[in-house]
Amino acid sequence: KHVFVRRVVDGGERGCVGGECAGLTGSRADISTGRPPFLLDPDAMALQPQGDESDDGMDEFMDKFTKQKYKGAFSEDSWQEEFDQIPMFMKKAPEEIDPLKNPELACLQSIIHDEDRPPEEQARSFKDEGNEYFKEKNYKKAILSYTEGLRRKCADQGLNAVLLTNRAAAHFHLGNIRSSLNDALEAKKLKPDHLKAVQRGAQCLVELRRYTEALQCCDEGLRVDPQDKKLQELRATADQLRVRGPSVSLLSASCSRGVAVA
């Protein structure tokens, strides 16, 4: 951030520190290039060379930065913490956004959730938000985001099917098997060839020991894609358990080969 940039434009020189212009010489510099004028430091202007004077004035101008600390810079002791407060570089967003502590983040959130945008854009934003929570294994927050996306009632049935399937995945990881199944079946109604919904529904049916229905669900998906390995594995498991009966819960095993969110 403390890099000094010196550029010659129409015989003038511009010095910038941390992205802010600290001085400008050459009366035609900004006019001839069409660039907007920069805010100038009055103290720095007093040290600038004027017109066709020698470069000695610029040397004196640059020496100023060895004696005067740049204002607004990160502190040497806590620059990492300060850097992490910038939304673009945050490693993890806070659970609750306080507009007083994180005004930039609150501003971005208001833009993302702007209700004046088309319903499809709003639903897609909530889907992306839910996916981020899902990656962090914050499944409860993910469910809330996917639900908000569905409440936008957008006309894109494919997007709605993805929201339902992703919410089903979050429910499944929380052990809400029936809720997960309901979402998967609803997603399959909206988009019958959505294989992730079929896979999730089959997983739920196996976990609920409804093996005959699980076989039917797998067969429906395999008619869409006969090479789908997850459905092949689920069908084999359901068929085996239907014959000899379950001996252990399949939830942990199902989670380990779970379906990723979209």
Secondary structure, DSSP 4 states (H G I P E B T S, - for coil): ---EEEEEETTEEEEEETTEEEEE--TTHHHHHTPPPPP--HHHHHTS--TT--THHHHHHHHHHHHSPPTTPPPTTTHHHHHTTSGGG-SS--SS--TTT-HHHHHHHHHHT-TTS-HHHHHHHHHHHHHHHHHTT-HHHHHHHHHHHHHT--S-HHHHHHHHHHHHHHHHHTT-HHHHHHHHHHHHHH-TT-HHHHHHHHHHHHHTT-HHHHHHHHHHHHHH-TT-HHHHHHHHHHHHHHHH---S--HHHHHHTPPPP-
